[in-house]
Amino acid sequence: MNTGAFSRFHLKMFSKMIMSIPFRFPFIEAPAAASVENSIAFLKEQGAITSSETLTPIGQMLSQLPVDVVIGKMLVMGALFHVS
């Protein structure tokens, strides 16, 4: 699973309050710990989650969009700043 898809998956899990501790989620095939850490770091860099790993307001918006996190952030920011 690529980083973008994995990050989008984590964001959905955070939004549904399924995953408070990502390493304890009962995956059928658990991802590598490095993949989980990279995904969480990426979401923090994008401002989707805080340092304490809770969703930010933009993270809540991004979790509702069926697109990659970066594309979603571009759409949300464009709408906020009325860019057409």
HUCOR-V809973 format. One record per residue. N is the residue number from 0. PHI is phi in whole degrees, -180 to 180 (999 if undefined). Layout:
n=<N	N>
phi=<PHI	PHI>
This chain:
n=<0	1	2	3	4	5	6	7	8	9	10	11	12	13	14	15	16	17	18	19	20	21	22	23	24	25	26	27	28	29	30	31	32	33	34	35	36	37	38	39	40	41	42	43	44	45	46	47	48	49	50	51	52	53	54	55	56	57	58	59	60	61	62	63	64	65	66	67	68	69	70	71	72	73	74	75	76	77	78	79	80	81	82	83>
phi=<999	-76	-60	-63	-68	-67	-65	-63	-62	-63	-61	-62	-66	-63	-67	-93	60	-78	-121	-95	-126	-58	-76	-101	-67	-82	-65	-67	-122	-65	-72	-63	-57	-63	-65	-65	-62	-64	-64	-66	-62	-63	-64	-66	-60	-81	80	-82	-133	-84	-66	-91	63	-113	-67	-92	-57	-70	-63	-64	-66	-63	-68	-93	-95	-87	-130	-57	-57	-66	-63	-61	-64	-63	-65	-64	-66	-62	-69	-62	-99	54	-93	-123>
